[in-house]
Amino acid sequence: MTNVRKRRWGDRKDGRLLRTLAPFYRQIPFIMKATHDCQNAFDEKFEISEAESMIRRLRNKGYKNIGILHVFLAAYVRVMAEYPALNRFIAGQRVFARNQIEVSMVVKKQLSINSGETSIKVVFEPTDTIREVYEKINTEVEKIKTSTEPNKTEQTANTLMKIPRLPLKFIMWMLTVLDYFGKMPMSLINVSPFHSSLVISDLGSVGISKIFHHLYDFGNLPVLIAFGKKYRVFEIDKDGKLNERRYIDYGAVCDERICDGYYYAISFRHLNHYLHHPEILERPPKTVNSDID
């Protein structure tokens, strides 16, 4: 578990309060109170030849469904292991370090218009390699695709939507208040995609380009990334030779309150390094860093 320590006064069930954070950063959630006030968006691309080469090699070794999604998530988990401030969140206008690396994504049981979809949340360790990332994701996806019963997220949504609108509106307000004070039941946090380190969307699987997907005022999600389909570009190298390159674009929307712009820039620069050198992700990280106290 990433940030599990002895719980102290002010800590939440899903995170610990950052007590040594500089006053300037502690005041920011009081200035930018809602998540929609503090969303920064940027786009990036990465060349996928090395990633596809590794994917082919791992598929030959039995990882039959491995793809770009697994590479991207393994790279992001590795970056969070090295730059733990990415795994912070804002709740009750205070800054917390999340106890675990939790990634949520939407899964369709079948790639068809009429097929239902649901959300899964996968917990990773900072030491996970791409093989472990693959196994954890596929375990959860297979549960969805093979089960005829709704998962816990669907069950919770189904229960809530049986309540009339006005009482439901009051209940959602009460949940927001409980979450503000860190009193929301852990059973609800565990099934909520809005309480995650990252939500990721693979738009390439449905053949469209990346988008900038907003964050949510409900919950404490700090980063949402959507990446698109593969595309080809012809580029001239330093020797004047024309080469074909394959790229994927991704759009990231980030909560600027959890860390400063320089920290984000360094973190995503390292993310792109791992995407261009994915063989590193086959080995555990040499060091895992902890967030400040």
N, C-alpha and C positions, 0 to 999 in steps of 0.2 A: 504494500500500500504506500502511495507516494508521500503523503505528508502526515501520516498517523503519528501523533505524539499524545502524551497525557493531556486530556482535555482540561482547559482552564476556563475561568469565568470570562464570558464574552465569546467563546468559541461556539460554533454551530455543529450540528450533527454531521454536516457534509463538508466542513472546512474550519480552519483555525484563523482567528483574527490576527492580522499583521500589526503588531504593537510597535515595532521600531521603524515603521514607514515614516518618511519625512512629513512634517505637517503640511507642506504644500500639496502633496499627493493625497493626504487624508481629507483635505478640504474640498477636493475636486468633486466627489459625489454629492456634496451639498450645493455646488454650483450647477452641475449637470445632473439633475435629479433622476431623469428618466433615460432609459437606454436609447430612445430615439433622438435624444439630444447629443449623443456622443459617438455616433457611428462614423467611422472612417472606412472608405472603400478604396481598394486599389486592385489592379489586375496585373498578372504576370504570366509568362509562358515558360515551358521547358521542353527541350528536345528529348525525344523518347527512345532513341535508338538503343541506348544502354539499358534502359528499363525493359524494352521489348526483348532484348537479347537474354536478360536474366529471367524474364517471364517464360520464354521458350525453354530455357534450361530447367527451370523448376517444374514446369509442366511435364517434361520428360522424366522427372524424378517422382511423379505421382501427385503433384499439386495441381490437379486438373483444372480447377476453376480460378486459379490465380490470375490477377489482372492489374491494371493500372491503379484501381481503387486500393488494393492491398499495398502496393508500392507507396502510394501517396500517404496512406495512413501510417505505415511503418516509418516513413520519413518524419511525419508530424509527431509521432510518439517519441522518436529519437530527439527531436528538437526540444520537446517539452522536458525530456530527461535532462537536457543540458541547460535549458533556459526556462526554469520553472515558473517565472512570472507569467508566462503564457497561460498557466493553469490557475490563475487567480480569478476571482469573481467579485462582483459588487452585490451586497445585500444589506438592507437597512442603512444605506448610505455609509457603509464601511467596507473595507477591502479585506478579503479573505484568501487564503491559500487552500485550494480544493484538496480534499483528502486523497482522491483517486483520479486517475486519468480515465475519463468517461466520454465515449464518443457515441453520438446518436445519428441514426440515418433512417430514411424511409425505405421500406422494402415492399415491392409488389410480388404477390404470389406467382403471377404470370405477367409477361409483357404484352398485355392487351388492354384496350380502353376500359372494358367492363370489369377487369380484375381488381379486387380490393387491394388496399395498401395499408400498411401499419408501420409503426416505428419500433426500432430495436435500439437498445443501449448496450454497448460492449465496454467492459472494464479491462484496461490494459495496465501492465506493469511497465515502469520506465526502462527495464532491462529487456523488454520483449524484442526479439528479432522479427524479420519479415515472416518467417515460418510460423512463429507463435501468433503474430497478428492474423495471418491467413486462417489458422486453425480456429481462433476465437471468433472471427467474423463468420466463417462458414458454419460453425456449430450453431450460432444464433439464426442464421439465414435458413438452414435446413430445418430447424424447429418450426419456423414460420411456414415453409413450403410444404412440409409433410403433415402438419397438424391441422385437424379440422376444427379445433377449438381456438377462440381468440386468445391472444397473449394477455399479459397483465395490463399493458397499456390500453389495449382495446377494451378489456373488461372494465377498467376504470372509466374510460370515456363512455361506454355503454350505460354504466350505472348513473353517471352524471346527467346524461341526456334523457333519462327517464323522468327527471325532475322538471316541473314547469319553469317557464322562463324567469319570472321574477324571483322565486326562491333560489333558482340556480345562479342568477346574477348576484344575489346576496352571498351565496356560498362561495362563489369565486372571489368576491371582495374579501370575505373572511379568510380565505386561503392566502390571498395577497398580504393581508395584515399579519397572519401567522408567519408567513415567509419573511416578512420585514424584520420580525423579532426573533427569527430562527426557531420557530416553534412548529413549523409544518411537519406532519408525521413523516418519518423516514420512508415509510411504505409508499407514500405518494412521490417523494423525491426520487426514489429508485425507479419509478415507472415514467417519470416526466422527462420528455426529450428537451424541455426548456431548462432543465437543471443538468447541464453537461459541460464538459471542457470544450467540446467542438460538435457542431452539426456539419456533416459533409454530404454533398449531393453530387452523384455521378450522372451528369446530364449527357455525357457521351454515350451512355448505354441506350439512350432513346434518340440519339442522332442529332442533338442540337448543341449550340455553342454555350459557353459559360454565361452566367448571369451574376449580378450583384444581389444577393438575397439579404433582406433586412434581418436584423436581430429582433428580439421580442422584449417588451416591457415586463411581461410575466416571466418569472423565473430568473435565472442568473447566467444565461448563456453569453460568453464573451466573444466567440469567434464563429463565423459561419463561412464555409468555403464551398463553392460550386465550380466544378471543372467540366469542360465541354468535350466535344468530339475531336478526334485526331484530324489533322489537316497537313497538307504538303506545301512546302515552300522551296523554291529554287534559289540558292544563294551562291555567290561567287566567293571562293576562298582566297587566301592571301597570295596564292600562286596563279590566280586568275582562272581557276577551273570551276565550272558550273556543277554544283552538287545539289541533289535532292535531300531535303531534311523534313522530318516529321515532328510536328509540335502538338502540344495540348495547351490551351489557355485555361487559366482559372481566375475566378474573382473571389476576393476575400473581403469580408465586412467585419470590422473589429471594434470592440469597445475600447475607446482610447483611455478610459479611466484606470485600467488595470496596470498599465505600464506606459513608459514614454515612447515617443516615436523612434528614437534611436534603438531602443531595445527591440521594438517590433522589426525595425529594418535589419538588424543583425540576425534576429531569429529567422526571418524569412529568407535572408541570404543563405543561411545554413540549410534551410529546407530545400532550396534550389540546388545546393551542393549535393545533398543526398539524392535528390531526384536525378541528377546527372551522373552520380556515382553510386548507384543503388547496391552494388556489391558490398558496400560498408554495412548495409542493413542486415546482412546475413550473419553478422557477429554482434554480440552484446556490446553496449557502450563501455568504454574504458572507465568512465566516471559518470556518476549520477549526482547532480547538484540539488541541494535543498533550498527552498525559498528562505528569505529572512525570517526572523522571529517576530 
